[in-house]
Amino acid sequence: MESYKEMIILIAEDDDGHAELIKEGLEESGVRNEIIRFSNGEEVWKYLSNTGDNVIRNKNKNYLLLLDINMPKMNGIEVLKRIKADENLKEIPVVMLTTTDDPREVEACYRMGCNIYITKPVDFIKFAETLKRLSLFIQIVKV
């Protein structure tokens, strides 16, 4: 039986204000998981694929990715495609967290494998509760 793995929350958000609001909202709602923030899609992809120069992903940890769609260098759609096409990463839950509410884009993200699509701004207490439930579910399944 696989041992318990801590859930690390990754935030890929290019807007500093939005990233801080998300982080503060999660913390104020009782989420105590480690949170790592990336300012563009390329950074988060390099981290997950272990191709970055600095910090690399710990394969013994579980991750939950909060992914903005409209980012520089590599947009969230491309990051989602790459994650879901990679055998080592495809099980990482991806929450699309974006200002875009176009139904065609929402549908496309679900078809590509995103787990939840949330349009900003959000009620952070409800959002944090959703993350807590998702995290608990994933941890139970992994154990």
C-alpha positions as CSV (number, residue, x, y, z in Angstrom):
1,M,0.0,0.0,0.0
2,E,1.3,3.4,-1.0
3,S,2.2,5.7,2.0
4,Y,0.4,9.0,2.5
5,K,1.7,11.8,0.4
6,E,1.2,15.5,1.2
7,M,-0.8,17.6,-1.3
8,I,1.1,20.6,-2.6
9,I,-1.0,23.3,-4.2
10,L,0.5,24.9,-7.3
11,I,-0.8,28.2,-8.5
12,A,0.0,29.3,-12.1
13,E,-1.2,32.9,-12.2
14,D,0.5,35.8,-14.0
15,D,-1.4,38.6,-12.1
16,D,0.4,39.2,-8.8
17,G,-2.8,40.6,-7.2
18,H,-4.9,37.6,-8.2
19,A,-2.2,35.2,-7.0
20,E,-2.1,36.9,-3.6
21,L,-5.9,36.9,-3.3
22,I,-6.0,33.2,-4.1
23,K,-3.3,32.4,-1.6
24,E,-4.7,34.6,1.1
25,G,-8.2,33.2,0.5
26,L,-7.0,29.7,0.8
27,E,-5.0,30.3,3.9
28,E,-7.9,32.3,5.6
29,S,-10.2,29.4,4.8
30,G,-8.0,27.0,6.7
31,V,-6.0,25.4,3.9
32,R,-2.5,24.7,5.3
33,N,-1.0,22.9,2.4
34,E,2.3,24.1,0.9
35,I,1.6,26.6,-1.9
36,I,4.0,27.2,-4.7
37,R,3.2,30.1,-7.2
38,F,4.4,30.4,-10.8
39,S,4.0,33.5,-12.8
40,N,3.6,32.0,-16.3
41,G,2.8,28.7,-18.0
42,E,6.3,27.9,-19.0
43,E,7.5,28.1,-15.3
44,V,4.9,25.6,-14.1
45,W,5.5,23.3,-17.0
46,K,9.3,23.3,-16.4
47,Y,8.6,22.5,-12.7
48,L,6.2,19.7,-13.4
49,S,8.3,18.1,-16.2
50,N,11.5,18.5,-14.2
51,T,13.1,20.5,-17.0
52,G,13.7,23.7,-15.0
53,D,17.0,25.1,-13.9
54,N,16.1,25.6,-10.2
55,V,13.3,23.8,-8.3
56,I,12.1,20.5,-9.6
57,R,9.0,18.5,-8.7
58,N,9.2,16.0,-5.9
59,K,7.8,12.7,-7.3
60,N,6.9,11.6,-3.8
61,K,4.3,14.3,-3.3
62,N,0.8,14.8,-4.7
63,Y,0.0,18.0,-6.5
64,L,-3.1,20.1,-7.2
65,L,-2.7,22.7,-10.0
66,L,-4.7,25.9,-10.0
67,L,-4.2,27.1,-13.6
68,D,-5.0,30.4,-15.2
69,I,-5.7,30.3,-18.9
70,N,-4.4,33.7,-20.1
71,M,-0.7,33.7,-19.2
72,P,2.5,34.7,-21.0
73,K,5.1,32.4,-22.5
74,M,2.7,29.4,-22.4
75,N,-1.0,29.7,-21.8
76,G,-3.0,27.5,-19.5
77,I,-4.6,25.5,-22.3
78,E,-1.1,24.4,-23.6
79,V,0.0,23.5,-20.0
80,L,-3.2,21.4,-19.6
81,K,-2.7,19.6,-22.9
82,R,0.9,18.8,-22.0
83,I,0.0,17.6,-18.5
84,K,-2.8,15.3,-19.7
85,A,-0.6,13.9,-22.5
86,D,2.3,13.0,-20.1
87,E,2.0,9.5,-18.4
88,N,3.8,10.8,-15.3
89,L,1.6,13.9,-14.9
90,K,-1.8,13.1,-16.2
91,E,-3.2,12.1,-12.8
92,I,-2.5,15.6,-11.3
93,P,-5.9,17.3,-10.7
94,V,-6.1,20.6,-12.7
95,V,-8.5,23.4,-11.6
96,M,-8.9,26.0,-14.3
97,L,-9.1,29.3,-12.5
98,T,-9.7,32.1,-15.0
99,T,-11.7,35.2,-15.9
100,T,-12.7,33.5,-19.2
101,D,-16.3,32.2,-19.1
102,D,-16.8,31.3,-22.8
103,P,-18.8,28.1,-22.8
104,R,-16.8,26.7,-25.8
105,E,-13.5,27.2,-23.8
106,V,-15.0,25.6,-20.7
107,E,-16.1,22.6,-22.7
108,A,-12.7,22.4,-24.4
109,C,-10.9,22.4,-21.0
110,Y,-13.1,19.6,-19.7
111,R,-12.6,17.6,-22.9
112,M,-8.8,18.0,-22.4
113,G,-9.1,16.6,-18.9
114,C,-9.4,19.5,-16.4
115,N,-11.1,18.5,-13.2
116,I,-12.9,21.8,-12.3
117,Y,-13.4,25.0,-14.2
118,I,-13.9,28.1,-12.0
119,T,-14.5,31.6,-13.3
120,K,-12.9,34.5,-11.3
121,P,-13.8,36.3,-9.2
122,V,-14.8,33.5,-6.8
123,D,-16.1,33.2,-3.3
124,F,-12.8,32.1,-1.8
125,I,-14.4,30.3,1.2
126,K,-16.4,28.1,-1.1
127,F,-13.4,27.7,-3.4
128,A,-11.2,26.7,-0.4
129,E,-13.9,24.2,0.7
130,T,-13.9,22.7,-2.8
131,L,-10.1,22.3,-2.7
132,K,-10.2,20.8,0.8
133,R,-12.7,18.2,-0.3
134,L,-10.8,17.4,-3.5
135,S,-7.5,17.1,-1.6
136,L,-9.0,14.8,1.0
137,F,-10.6,12.6,-1.7
138,I,-7.4,12.3,-3.6
139,Q,-5.4,11.5,-0.5
140,I,-7.9,8.8,0.5
141,V,-7.8,7.3,-3.0
142,K,-3.9,7.3,-3.1
143,V,-3.7,5.6,0.3
